[in-house]
Amino acid sequence: MMGIEMVNEQCGPLFSKAAYDCGFLSVYASNNPRVAQLLPPLTIERSLAAEIVDRVDLALAGVKRYLGL
C-alpha cells in the first residue's frame, strides 16, 4: 500500500472521485482524509506502472479543477 498526502481534508475524497473518473480505484484513509491510498500489485509490469502514474497525474489535475485552482 502507498499513499499520497495532499494539502487538505477535501483532497482525499476528491481524489477518489477523480481517480474513478480516470479509470482506477483509490480510497482515502479513514484516519486522515488528506491521504489517498493506492494498492498496486506486488509484481507489476513497467508499462502498467507507467499507465498508473499517468492516471494518477490526471486524477491530481482533476482534484485541482474541483478545488478551483
Secondary structure, 3 states (H helix, E strand, C coil): CEEEECCCCCHHHHHHHHHHHCCCCCEEECCEEEEEEECCCCCCCHHHHHHHHHHHHHHHHHHHHHCCC
